[in-house]
Amino acid sequence: MKSVIQRVSSASVTIDNRKISDIDRGCVILLGVEKSDTEEHAIKLASKISKFRFFSDDKGKMNLNIEQVNGAILVVSQFTIVADTQSGNRPGFSQGASPEHGKRLYLAFINALVSMGITVQSGQFGADMQVSLVNDGPVTFCINN
């Protein structure tokens, strides 16, 4: 399971010119699921991200997590981040999860975050989405299981 997390001051997801999700301060998580990923991976990644300290404290140090800043998370499925780009000029997706497996673990990841008391919004799995965000910092990390 791979994720790209971006600290944001705001973010939203639009489908067919209709906004379906939006958050203010928090983070956007682009989530990719691989064939070998399990529900345990989803829960472990959610736990790590929930505790990850990438928000600034009053001294400007990245010392606070999402809960400590009362932030929200916007989770967007992004199968392209599991692409193999090592050879050639075209990405390969042979390690990507099937749509059924990917959706199940995407939802398990969201449910794990919600069970930790975090406010979560999401995109729509498998949809053509437009994601808008204001990256705060900019601060972006790749966190993989």
Buried (B, 14 or more C-beta within 10 A) or exposed (E): BBBBBBBBEBBBBBBEEEEBBBBEBBBBBBBBBBEEBBBEBBBBBBEEBBEBEBBBEEEEEBEBBBBEBEBBBBBBBBBEBBBEEEEEEEEEEEBBBEEEBBBBBBBBBBBBBEEBEBBBBBBEBEEEBEBEBEBBEEBBEEBBB
